[in-house]
Amino acid sequence: MKLRNPLTCSLGGLAAVLTFCSVAMEQAQQATHKPPVWKYDGGNRAVGSGGPAPLHDLSGSWAGPRSGAGVADSKPGDLPPLAPSWEKLLSGRKSLQKYDPAGTNDPVVRTCDPLGFPRVDRYSIMAMAFATMSDRIVVLYPFQQQWREIWMDGRKLPKNVGASGNDAPDPRYYGYSVGHWEGDNTLIVDTIGLDENTWLTDAGYPHSIDAHVQERFTRTDHNDLELTVTVDDSKFYTKPFSLGTEYFRWVPDQILDERLCIPSNVIEYLKAVGDPAGKQP
């Protein structure tokens, strides 16, 4: 009779125990953890403050006041102090706030043009996200799957956007942005070089290529974020002004919905419903 190696027996028993433990742990995890989800659930809210804010970090997804996440409503800003000479320009812009879809000439509503900046900050208050790289922070907006870069490498803002020289950068719908940290948890972002074709706000207020927009993102604790936006544009406005304050809450599962404006769908809607309904305010 051939004797079995006792070491082999011991190792075999150990392998069986480890296999059993692994299966048991996996079953326990499945019993105590929810399966991954593919859609944002506003009821899956961050609870409490979550403790102190991490140092110099906004990474992750954030839900705004219209997300169902229990976020405080926006704080209104100032009435933009438009210079009287530009009132005629503003009156020619018929916003969806005052006109139906057939009556508005908002290029976002009629033809799915890009929102541009800083309008995207106000329009995207349902959600936004931040991805941190070694030299920049990328802001991600669910509406139209838009994004913009905030450079953190110490570069200066360009001074000749839109000029005629070969070295002059073109204006952009989302401008040119640089940022720096103030203290432990406030990111200050300065943006210039905005394409004049975009609206500053949903109400149709204009801006020039020389407009200077500043954002202040303050992470007051781990789960809460505040955003204030100010505008300085001496071509159109008599003084700098605030666009208000937005509040956001941390999204634990890091899920953002896809929210697209599809031109072909908009064309069909306006043809079948919007335009036939008339152009009454």
PAPA-126771 format. One record per residue: x, z, y of N, C-alpha, C, CB in turn; residue in three letters. Coordinates in steps of 0.05 Angstrom, whole numbers, padded with zeros to 5 digits, always signed. Each point is the difference from the previous one (the first is absolute). Glycine has a CB too. Layout:
BEGIN
XZYXZYXZYXZYALA...
END
This chain:
BEGIN
+00017+00000-00024-00017+00000+00024+00018+00000+00025-00037+00025-00025MET+00030-00043+00043+00017-00003+00024-00010+00020+00021+00009-00049-00010LYS+00010+00065+00021-00007+00020+00020-00001-00014+00028+00022+00037-00027LEU-00042-00028+00043-00003-00011+00028+00019+00014+00019-00048-00011-00009ARG+00058-00003+00028+00018+00011+00020-00016+00019+00018+00030-00041-00001ASN-00023+00066+00003-00016+00019+00017+00000-00008+00029+00011+00036-00032PRO+00012-00049+00041+00000-00008+00029-00020-00022+00005+00049+00012+00002LEU-00052-00030-00022-00020-00021+00003-00028+00011+00001+00030-00031-00025THR-00035+00051+00009-00026+00013+00000-00006+00013+00027+00004+00008-00050CYS+00017+00005+00061-00004+00014+00025-00006-00020+00023+00031+00036-00016SER-00015-00058+00016-00004-00020+00021-00028-00013-00003+00050-00008+00002LEU-00058+00003-00027-00026-00012-00005-00022+00018+00010+00018-00024-00039GLY-00015+00050+00034-00020+00019+00010-00001+00002+00030+00005+00025-00041GLY+00019-00026+00054+00002+00001+00029-00013-00024+00012+00042+00026-00003LEU-00038-00050-00009-00012-00025+00010-00030+00002-00001+00040-00026-00015ALA-00051+00037-00007-00029+00003-00003-00011+00018+00021+00004-00008-00049ALA+00010+00031+00054-00009+00019+00021+00000-00013+00027+00018+00038-00027VAL+00004-00053+00034+00001-00013+00026-00022-00021+00003+00050+00008+00000LEU-00055-00023-00022-00021-00020+00002-00027+00013+00005+00026-00030-00031THR-00031+00052+00017-00025+00014+00004-00003+00011+00028+00000+00012-00049PHE+00022+00000+00059+00000+00011+00027-00005-00022+00021+00031+00036-00015CYS-00018-00059+00011-00003-00023+00019-00029-00009+00001+00047-00014-00009SER-00059+00011-00015-00028-00008-00001-00018+00021+00013+00009-00026-00042VAL-00004+00051+00036-00016+00022+00011+00002+00000+00031+00006+00027-00043ALA+00018-00030+00054+00004+00000+00028-00015-00023+00013+00045+00022-00006MET-00043-00046-00006-00013-00023+00011-00031+00004+00000+00038-00029-00016GLU-00049+00041-00005-00028+00005-00001-00008+00020+00021+00000-00011-00049GLN+00017+00031+00053-00006+00021+00020+00000-00012+00028+00020+00035-00030ALA-00001-00053+00035+00001-00013+00026-00024-00018+00005+00049+00001-00002GLN-00058-00015-00019-00024-00017+00003-00025+00017+00005+00022-00033-00030GLN-00022+00057+00019-00023+00017+00003-00001+00013+00027+00001+00009-00048ALA+00022-00005+00061+00000+00014+00026+00004-00018+00024+00018+00039-00025THR-00011-00064+00021+00005-00019+00022-00020-00023-00001+00049+00013+00000HIS-00058-00021+00023-00017-00023+00002+00015-00026-00005-00030+00025+00032LYS+00018-00045-00044+00014-00025-00003+00005-00013+00027-00021-00006-00046PRO+00042-00011+00048+00005-00014+00026-00024-00016+00008+00049-00002-00011PRO-00053+00000+00038-00022-00015+00011+00010-00024+00015-00028+00042+00003VAL+00011-00062+00000+00007-00025+00014-00015-00004+00026+00011-00020-00044TRP-00026+00040+00051-00016-00002+00025+00002+00026+00015-00031-00034-00020LYS+00034+00033+00047+00001+00024+00016-00027+00015-00001+00034-00022+00030TYR-00033+00048-00035-00024+00017+00000+00003+00020+00022-00006-00006-00050ASP-00012+00003+00070+00001+00018+00023-00004+00029-00007-00015-00037+00028GLY+00001+00041-00051-00005+00028-00009+00025+00013-00011-00046-00013-00009GLY+00066-00002+00002+00025+00011-00011+00018+00008+00024-00003-00028-00042ASN-00004+00050+00054+00012+00007+00026+00024+00019-00004-00044-00005+00022ARG+00063+00003-00004+00021+00020+00001-00012+00027+00009+00035-00036+00010ALA-00028+00058-00023-00012+00026+00006+00019+00016+00017-00026-00001-00043VAL+00016+00013+00064+00016+00017+00017+00022-00015+00015-00010+00037-00031GLY+00029-00022+00041+00022-00011+00015+00021-00013-00018-00009+00033+00036SER+00011-00024-00061+00020-00010-00018+00028+00012+00006-00026-00042-00004GLY+00027+00061+00022+00025+00012+00008+00013-00015+00023+00006+00015-00047GLY+00019-00008+00054+00013-00013+00023+00005-00030-00005+00020+00044+00011PRO-00018-00059+00011+00006-00028-00002+00029-00004-00009-00034-00010+00036ALA+00039-00010-00053+00028-00006-00007+00015-00010+00024-00013-00010-00047PRO+00039+00013+00047+00017-00008+00022+00002-00030+00002+00026+00042-00005LEU-00034-00053+00029+00004-00029+00006-00011-00018-00022+00040+00012+00026HIS-00065-00008-00033-00012-00016-00022-00030-00003+00003+00037+00016-00031ASP-00046-00041+00033-00029-00006+00001-00008-00016-00025+00001+00000+00050LEU+00017-00003-00069-00005-00017-00023-00025+00006-00015+00049-00004-00004SER-00063-00017-00005-00024+00003-00015-00024-00011+00014+00019+00040-00020GLY-00043-00035+00009-00025-00011+00011-00016+00022+00015-00001-00034-00038SER-00013+00025+00059-00015+00019+00017-00028-00011+00004+00043+00016+00022TRP-00063+00002-00023-00028-00008+00004-00009+00009+00027-00009+00003-00049ALA-00006-00021+00063-00009+00006+00027-00028+00010+00001+00030-00035+00015GLY-00041+00037+00009-00026+00014+00004-00024-00015-00011+00019+00019+00040PRO-00016-00044-00048-00023-00015-00011+00004-00005-00030-00007-00022+00044ARG+00023+00038-00057+00008-00004-00028-00016+00016-00020+00045-00011+00016SER-00060+00031-00006-00014+00019-00018+00018+00023-00009-00027-00038-00015GLY+00051+00040+00027+00019+00021-00007-00003+00026+00016+00031-00036-00014ALA-00052+00037+00030-00005+00025+00016+00019+00003+00023-00016+00020-00041GLY+00024-00042+00053+00019+00000+00023-00016+00002+00026+00034-00027-00027VAL-00023+00042+00046-00012+00003+00026-00003-00027+00014+00019+00046+00004ALA-00040-00050+00012-00004-00025+00013+00021-00005+00022-00049+00004-00009ASP+00052-00029+00017+00020-00007+00020-00006+00013+00027+00007-00044-00024SER+00014+00049+00039-00002+00010+00027+00002-00024+00019+00020+00045-00013LYS-00041-00050+00029+00001-00023+00018+00023+00000+00019-00049-00002-00004PRO+00058-00021+00012+00021-00003+00020-00012-00004+00028+00030-00018-00035GLY-00013+00008+00052-00008-00005+00028-00014-00027+00002+00039+00027+00017ASP-00056-00030+00003-00010-00027+00006+00023-00016+00012-00048+00018+00009LEU+00055-00040-00022+00024-00015+00010-00004-00008+00030+00008-00018-00047PRO+00011+00026+00064-00002-00005+00029+00008-00028+00007+00010+00048+00009PRO-00027-00067-00017+00005-00029+00004+00001-00006+00030-00022-00011-00044LEU+00042-00004+00053+00001-00009+00028-00024-00018+00006+00051+00004+00000ALA-00063-00001+00024-00025-00015+00007+00004-00030-00004-00012+00035+00032PRO+00036-00046-00028+00004-00029-00002-00004-00010-00028+00032+00003+00038SER-00032+00014-00058-00003-00008-00028-00028+00005-00011+00049+00008-00005TRP-00067+00002+00021-00027+00005-00010-00014-00024-00011-00003+00037+00033GLU+00008-00060-00021-00013-00025-00009+00010-00007-00028-00004-00016+00048LYS+00030+00020-00053+00010-00006-00027-00013+00018-00021+00044-00013+00021LEU-00047+00039-00014-00013+00018-00019-00029-00007-00005+00031+00036+00015LEU-00046-00044+00006-00028-00007-00002-00004-00024-00018-00008+00020+00045SER+00028-00037-00047-00002-00024-00017+00004+00006-00030+00015-00027+00039GLY-00006+00051-00045+00004+00008-00028-00024+00015-00010+00050+00002+00007ARG-00064-00014-00025-00025+00012-00010+00005+00014-00026-00027-00036+00023LYS+00028+00062-00022+00007+00015-00024-00024+00004-00018+00035+00024+00026SER-00029-00017-00051-00021+00005-00019-00014+00026+00006+00026-00025-00035LEU-00014+00042+00052-00013+00024+00009-00025-00005+00016+00045+00023-00001GLN-00045-00046+00015-00023-00007+00018-00015-00024-00008+00026+00020+00036LYS-00015-00037-00053-00013-00025-00008-00002-00001-00031+00018-00023+00042TYR-00037+00008-00051-00002-00003-00029+00021-00020-00010-00050+00010+00003ASP+00053-00014-00029+00021-00018-00010-00001-00028+00011-00001+00026-00041PRO-00023-00036+00048-00002-00027+00012+00008+00000+00029-00037-00010-00031ALA+00035+00032+00044+00007+00001+00029+00028+00008+00006-00047+00010+00007GLY+00061+00003-00025+00027+00009+00005+00020-00024-00001-00011+00045-00019THR+00032-00042+00035+00022-00019-00001+00026+00014-00009-00022-00028+00036ASN+00019+00051-00049+00023+00014-00011+00012-00017-00022-00021+00046+00011ASP+00046-00054-00008+00012-00017-00021+00004+00013-00027+00023-00023+00037PRO-00023+00049-00038+00001+00014-00025-00026-00003-00015+00033+00033+00018VAL-00055-00031-00004-00027-00001-00012-00007-00029-00007-00014+00041+00026VAL+00020-00060-00008-00008-00027-00004+00017-00016-00019-00018+00002+00046ARG+00044+00003-00046+00018-00017-00015+00021+00016-00016-00007-00035+00034THR+00004+00061-00036+00019+00017-00016+00028-00002+00011-00029-00007-00040CYS+00033+00004+00066+00026+00001+00012+00012+00028-00004-00012-00036+00034ASP+00039+00038-00034+00012+00027-00003-00009+00019+00022+00039-00022-00022PRO-00042+00047+00016-00008+00020+00019+00021+00003+00022-00026+00024-00035LEU+00051-00025+00027+00021+00006+00020+00003+00029+00005-00008-00044+00021GLY+00028+00051-00005+00006+00028+00007-00004+00004+00029+00034+00002-00038PHE-00044+00022+00047-00005+00024-00016-00029+00001-00011+00034+00023+00028PRO-00049-00044-00025-00028+00000-00010-00001+00008-00030-00012-00035+00034ARG+00032+00027-00049-00001+00006-00029+00001+00030-00005+00023-00043-00009VAL-00010+00059+00026+00000+00029-00003-00028+00011+00002+00046+00002+00019ASP-00061-00012+00000-00027+00011+00004-00020-00012-00020+00010+00005+00048ARG-00006-00030-00056-00019-00013-00018+00004+00010-00029+00000-00040+00030TYR+00024+00049-00036+00007+00008-00027-00001+00030-00005+00029-00040-00003SER-00046+00053+00018+00000+00029-00002-00012+00010-00027-00004+00002+00050ILE-00008-00020-00066-00008+00009-00026+00024+00007-00017-00040-00029+00003MET+00062+00016+00000+00024+00006-00016+00024-00015+00011-00029+00007-00040ALA+00052+00004+00035+00026-00013+00004+00020+00013-00019-00011-00013+00049MET+00034+00000-00052+00021+00011-00018+00027-00005+00013-00029-00006-00041ALA+00049+00021+00032+00027-00003+00010+00019-00001-00024-00011+00025+00042PHE+00030-00044-00041+00021-00003-00019+00027+00003+00014-00029-00030-00030ALA+00045+00048+00021+00026+00006+00014+00023-00014-00014-00018+00044+00015THR+00033-00059+00001+00024-00013-00009+00025+00012+00014-00026-00043-00009MET+00049+00034+00002+00025+00013+00011+00002-00005+00030+00022-00006-00044SER-00032-00017+00054+00003-00006+00029-00026-00005+00015+00043-00019-00013ASP-00065+00022-00001-00026-00005+00013-00023+00014-00014+00017-00044+00016ARG-00039+00046-00002-00025+00010-00012-00020-00023+00001+00009+00049+00014ILE-00022-00055-00036-00020-00021-00001-00028+00012+00000+00032-00031-00025VAL-00048+00023+00045-00028+00009+00001-00017-00020-00013+00008+00025+00043VAL-00026-00016-00062-00017-00018-00015-00029+00005+00007+00034+00000-00038LEU-00048-00022+00044-00028+00002+00008-00017-00015-00021+00012+00003+00049TYR-00033+00010-00060-00016-00013-00021-00015-00025+00010-00005+00044-00021PRO-00005-00043+00046-00015-00023+00010+00018-00024+00003-00032+00030+00024PHE+00026-00052-00038+00016-00024-00001+00028+00004-00012-00025-00015+00040GLN+00029+00037-00054+00026+00005-00013+00023-00004+00020-00019-00014-00044GLN+00016+00026+00067+00020-00003+00022+00021+00022-00001-00035-00023+00028GLN+00058+00017-00016+00022+00019+00001+00017-00005+00024-00001+00005-00050TRP+00016+00015+00059+00019-00003+00021+00024+00018-00004-00037-00012+00032ARG+00060+00004-00020+00025+00015-00004+00006+00017+00025+00017-00036-00031GLU-00009+00060+00026+00010+00018+00021+00030+00004-00006-00046+00023+00008ILE+00063-00033+00009+00029+00002-00005+00010+00027+00009+00005-00050+00005TRP+00011+00063-00023+00010+00027+00004+00030+00001+00001-00041+00018-00022MET+00054-00041+00026+00029-00002-00002+00014+00001+00027-00006-00027-00040ASP-00009+00035+00061+00013+00004+00026+00000-00025+00018+00027+00035-00021GLY-00037-00057+00011+00000-00025+00017-00018+00004+00024+00008-00028-00041ARG-00003+00012+00062-00016+00000+00024-00022-00022-00002+00039+00017+00027LYS-00060-00012-00012-00021-00021+00001+00010-00025+00014-00035+00037+00000LEU+00026-00060-00009+00009-00025+00014-00011-00001+00029+00001-00024-00044PRO+00015+00013+00062-00007-00001+00028-00010-00027+00009+00034+00036+00008LYS-00032-00056-00025-00007-00027+00009-00020-00014-00017+00046-00003+00019ASN-00065+00018-00030-00020-00012-00017-00016-00021+00015-00003+00043-00027VAL+00001-00067+00015-00016-00021+00013+00015-00016+00021-00039+00027-00010GLY+00064-00021+00015+00015-00015+00020+00008-00027-00011+00018+00043+00019ALA-00006-00060-00002+00006-00027-00008+00027-00004-00014-00027-00014+00038SER+00044+00034-00038+00026-00002-00012-00002-00002-00031+00019+00026+00038GLY+00002-00038-00050+00001-00003-00029+00001+00027-00014+00023-00044+00006ASN-00013+00064+00007+00002+00026-00013-00024+00018+00005+00049-00004+00006ASP-00069-00007+00008-00024+00016+00006-00019+00001-00024+00005-00013+00049ALA-00012+00036-00058-00020+00002-00023-00028-00007+00010+00029+00035-00022PRO-00044-00046+00004-00028-00007+00006-00017+00025+00000+00006-00045-00021ASP-00028+00045+00037-00019+00022-00002-00013+00001-00028-00009-00003+00050PRO+00000+00026-00058-00011+00004-00026-00027+00014+00002+00046+00002-00020ARG-00063-00007+00000-00026+00014+00000+00003+00030-00003-00020-00041-00020TYR+00042+00050+00007+00005+00028-00004+00025+00010+00015-00023-00004-00044TYR+00034-00013+00061+00021+00008+00018+00026+00007-00014-00034+00015+00030GLY+00052-00002-00014+00026+00009-00010+00000+00031+00004+00024-00044+00012TYR-00018+00059-00033-00003+00029+00001+00026+00014-00008-00049-00005-00010SER+00056+00026+00025+00022+00017-00008-00011+00029+00001+00035-00032+00019VAL-00024+00049-00035-00009+00028-00001+00022+00020-00001-00040-00017-00023GLY+00033+00042+00029+00019+00022-00003-00016+00025-00004+00034-00022+00029HIS-00022+00042-00041-00013+00026-00005+00004+00019+00023+00006-00007-00049TRP-00028+00021+00056+00002+00021+00019-00006+00026-00014-00015-00031+00038GLU+00034+00048-00040-00004+00024-00016-00001-00006-00030-00024+00021+00039GLY+00010-00004-00054+00000-00003-00029-00022-00019-00010+00018+00045-00002ASP-00039-00049+00017-00023-00014-00012-00015-00019+00019-00004+00039-00030ASN+00016-00047+00052-00014-00019+00018+00016-00026+00001-00019+00038+00027THR+00007-00060-00035+00013-00026+00002-00011-00014+00025+00005-00003-00051LEU+00014-00005+00069-00008-00014+00024+00008-00029-00003+00006+00042+00028ILE-00025-00060-00024+00005-00029-00004-00006-00014+00026-00012+00004-00049VAL+00031-00021+00058-00004-00016+00024-00002-00029-00008+00025+00033+00029ASP-00044-00048-00019-00005-00028-00008-00004-00017+00025-00021+00015-00043THR+00034-00039+00043-00004-00019+00021-00002-00028-00013+00026+00029+00034ILE-00028-00050-00016+00001-00028-00010-00025-00008-00014+00048+00005-00004GLY-00072+00004+00014-00025-00006-00014-00011-00027+00009-00009+00049-00003LEU-00001-00064-00016-00012-00026+00005-00025+00004+00017+00018-00019-00043ASP-00020+00005+00066-00022+00004+00019-00027-00010-00011+00033-00004+00037GLU-00033-00011-00059-00025-00010-00011-00017+00022-00013+00022-00043-00007ASN-00010+00066+00001-00014+00021-00014-00014+00018+00021+00033-00001-00038THR-00055+00014+00029-00014+00019+00017+00013+00027-00003-00043-00026-00004TRP+00045+00041+00026+00011+00027-00001-00019+00019-00015+00024-00009+00044LEU-00050+00006-00040-00020+00017-00012-00023-00017-00010+00012+00038+00030THR-00030-00025-00046-00024-00014-00010-00018-00010+00023+00003+00028-00042ASP-00001-00014+00065-00017-00008+00023+00011-00024+00015-00012+00048+00005ALA+00035-00058-00012+00010-00025+00011+00020+00004+00023-00042-00020-00013GLY+00051+00044+00018+00020+00004+00022+00025-00016-00007-00019+00046+00010TYR+00031-00058+00011+00023-00017-00004+00026+00016+00001-00025-00039+00019PRO+00047+00025-00025+00027+00012+00004+00019-00023+00006-00010+00040-00031HIS+00032-00034+00042+00021-00020+00006+00022+00001-00021-00011+00002+00049SER+00029-00021-00048+00023+00000-00018+00019+00023+00007-00004-00050-00005ILE+00002+00060+00030+00017+00022+00009-00012+00028-00005+00018-00031+00034ASP-00041+00032-00047-00012+00026-00006+00019+00017-00017-00046-00020+00003ALA+00047+00046+00004+00016+00020-00015-00020+00019-00013+00041-00005+00031HIS-00042+00006-00057-00018+00018-00014+00017+00021-00014-00034-00037-00007VAL+00025+00062+00009+00014+00022-00014-00019+00015-00018+00032+00005+00039GLN-00024-00002-00064-00015+00016-00020+00015+00026-00004-00018-00041-00022GLU+00003+00063+00018+00011+00025-00008-00014+00009-00026+00011+00013+00049ARG+00003-00014-00071-00010+00009-00026+00010+00029-00004-00002-00048-00019PHE-00016+00067+00019+00008+00028-00004-00012+00010-00026+00004+00008+00050THR+00013-00001-00069-00009+00012-00025+00000+00030+00004+00019-00038-00029ARG-00043+00049+00034-00003+00028+00007+00005+00018-00024-00032-00013+00036THR+00026+00004-00060+00006+00014-00025+00002-00022-00022-00023+00044+00015ASP+00025-00036-00040+00003-00019-00021-00023-00020-00002+00027+00034-00025HIS-00051-00024+00030-00024-00017-00005-00014-00011+00025-00006+00028-00039ASN+00017-00023+00063-00013-00008+00024+00019-00016+00019-00031+00040-00004ASP+00020-00061+00015+00015-00018+00017-00016-00007+00025+00025-00019-00040LEU-00013+00019+00063-00013-00008+00025+00015-00023+00013-00016+00047+00007GLU+00001-00066+00004+00011-00024+00013-00012-00002+00028+00007-00023-00045LEU+00011+00022+00065-00009-00006+00027+00014-00025+00009-00007+00049+00011THR-00008-00066+00004+00010-00026+00009-00003-00002+00031-00011-00021-00045VAL+00033+00014+00059-00001-00004+00028+00010-00028+00007+00006+00049+00008THR-00017-00060+00014+00007-00028+00008+00009+00000+00029-00034-00018-00032VAL+00056+00004+00037+00010-00005+00027+00003-00030+00004+00024+00046+00001ASP-00041-00058+00016+00000-00029+00004-00008-00005+00029-00012-00009-00048ASP+00032+00008+00066-00004-00002+00028-00012-00027+00009+00037+00031+00006SER-00036-00051-00023-00012-00026+00007-00031+00002+00002+00039-00024-00022LYS-00051+00039+00003-00029+00002-00002-00011+00026+00009+00003-00031-00037PHE+00012+00053+00036-00011+00026+00005+00014+00015+00023-00013+00002-00049TYR-00002+00015+00062+00011+00013+00024+00018+00024-00007-00041-00015+00025THR+00039+00025-00050+00016+00022-00008+00000+00002-00031-00010+00025+00043LYS+00029-00011-00054+00000+00003-00030-00025+00016-00008+00050-00001-00001PRO-00059-00003-00024-00024+00013-00009+00001+00005-00030-00026-00021+00037PHE+00009+00039-00047-00001+00007-00029-00022-00015-00014+00019+00045+00011SER-00014-00054-00035-00021-00012-00017-00013+00022-00018+00025-00044+00001LEU-00017+00069+00002-00012+00021-00015+00017+00011-00023-00043-00020+00012GLY+00031+00037-00028+00014+00013-00022-00016-00004-00026+00019+00034+00032THR-00005-00041-00053-00011-00004-00026+00010+00022-00019-00004-00050+00007GLU-00013+00058-00026+00008+00021-00019-00001-00011-00028-00018+00036+00031TYR+00037-00028-00048+00002-00010-00027+00006+00023-00019+00017-00044+00017PHE-00026+00040-00043+00005+00019-00021+00015-00013-00023-00041+00026+00013ARG+00059-00012-00025+00015-00009-00023-00018-00009-00023+00037+00031+00014TRP-00030-00053-00026-00015-00010-00024+00016+00007-00025-00021-00038+00027VAL+00012+00057-00043+00016+00009-00023+00007-00022-00019-00022+00044+00004PRO+00003-00062-00010+00005-00021-00021+00012-00026+00011-00037+00020-00025ASP+00042-00021+00051+00014-00022+00013-00014-00027-00006+00042+00026-00004GLN-00068-00027+00007-00015-00025-00005-00011-00011+00026-00012+00016-00046ILE+00016-00042+00051-00012-00014+00023-00017-00023-00009+00040+00013+00028LEU-00064-00015-00016-00017-00023-00007+00010-00025+00012-00039+00031-00003ASP+00032-00054-00009+00006-00026+00011-00023-00008+00018+00028-00014-00040GLU-00023+00009+00066-00021-00007+00019+00009-00025+00014-00014+00049+00006ARG+00002-00071-00014+00008-00027+00010-00022-00013+00016+00030-00005-00040LEU-00022-00008+00061-00018-00018+00015+00007-00029-00010-00004+00031+00041CYS-00014-00043-00056+00005-00026-00012-00014-00022+00016+00004+00022-00046ILE+00012-00040+00058-00012-00020+00018-00023-00016-00012+00044-00003+00021PRO-00041-00006-00046-00021-00016-00012-00026+00016-00003+00035-00025-00025SER-00033+00051+00019-00024+00017-00001-00013+00003+00027+00019+00024-00039ASN-00002-00020+00059-00011+00004+00028-00013-00025+00009+00036+00032+00010VAL-00025-00055-00015-00012-00026+00008-00028-00003-00013+00046-00020+00005ILE-00048+00026-00030-00026-00002-00014-00020+00020+00011+00024-00016-00041GLU-00015+00041+00047-00018+00020+00011-00010-00009+00027+00024+00036-00025TYR-00006-00044+00043-00009-00008+00026-00019-00024-00001+00043+00017+00019LEU-00037-00036-00037-00017-00024-00003-00028+00007-00010+00041-00026-00009LYS-00042+00044-00011-00025+00007-00012-00016+00022+00013+00020-00015-00042ALA-00006+00034+00054-00014+00024+00011+00007+00005+00029+00000+00019-00046VAL+00026-00016+00052+00008+00009+00027-00009-00018+00023+00038+00020-00022GLY-00030-00045+00021-00007-00018+00022-00030-00006+00003+00045-00020-00006ASP-00059+00015-00016-00029-00004+00003-00015+00024+00012+00003-00030-00039PRO+00008+00054+00037-00013+00024+00011+00000+00000+00030+00013+00025-00040ALA+00003-00042+00053+00001-00001+00029+00023+00015+00012-00048-00006-00001GLY+00051+00004+00027+00023+00011+00015-00009+00021+00020+00024-00043-00007LYS-00043+00059+00000-00009+00021+00019+00019+00023-00001-00047-00015-00006GLN+00052+00028+00029+00016+00024+00000-00014+00022-00017+00018-00012+00046PRO
END
